[in-house]
Amino acid sequence: MSLAKQSSHQLFLGVDGGGTKTQIIVADSRQRIIAETLAGPSNPLRVGVDTAVGNILEAVNSACEAARRSPGDIAAAVVGLAGVRREDLRETIRARLQKHLPECRITVVTDAEIALYGTTRGEPGVVLIAGTGSICFGKDKYGNTATSGGWGPIAGDEGGGTNIAKQALKAIAKALDGRGRPTRLCEVGAEYFRASTAEDLIVAIYAPQMDNKRLAGFAKHVAETAAEGDQIAVEIIAVAGFELGMAAYAVIKKLGLENEAVPIGYVGSIFKAGDLITVPLMKTVHSFAPHAFLQEPKIGPATAAAIMARETPDENSDFG
């Protein structure tokens, strides 16, 4: 047995990686958080496997340094990432991480799986993630799972920050051209993207340095503009809520939970819009699943991943 697995000071790693950032939690055997840190994005479909793995390892090393511990003390890790629905991609990332953490038992899952655990602590339910992108994941009492969304900014991510920002930019373009209704998003967008004219806005949004994080960040300002009563912004956020509700519909239908009191967790920056997004979301959900209800997550996704790592001991380990 390795020294790491013999140690009474075993650590457990939780990773929550998305399109804009990676959050790392290191916990001890009593589930106490001893270190937490952030690094760059780790969605491999957005940044590539090399960058994703590099950012995860950077965060792990920073967390261990802050805790004055060695990465070799990590007994198990659950790595929840956006963009890893494919099993072969999960295995590629797991193998790459394993080279740097040889004594660690590593499991790679989707970010939706750790978010669901954070909502229900392993019980049946559904979770919606709406941050940079969007995805819905659910599990029934038999362990069957279903997923909707997670198609990325080209084919999907409706209800996520990037999609909201794109819809707002379309509304701005139409308003500036005279093809659409006036909206205060024109002024808000000009300030956010630092553009004084329509021509400058075109240059700004297509500039080489315009990355996904910067674009998705505009969604926060769209939500704030909606909260101030701008009708176009209100409609954009409401459509995002409807789309998230449809993602939940797809998962609930696949699992046959239409008549169940199914909890729906919600994770991600987009939900800071509050009732502007949750009301149209639940109106959509209740049209086919009248007993479903929103449930605030009990713990954050990265913490949930660390607990999952602790609660799935190695069959060959004496610990657990």
Summary of the structure (lengths in Angstrom):
residues: 320
radius of gyration: 20.8
end to end distance: 14.8
largest distance: 71.2
contacts: 1218
relative contact order: 0.16
helix: 50%
strand: 19%
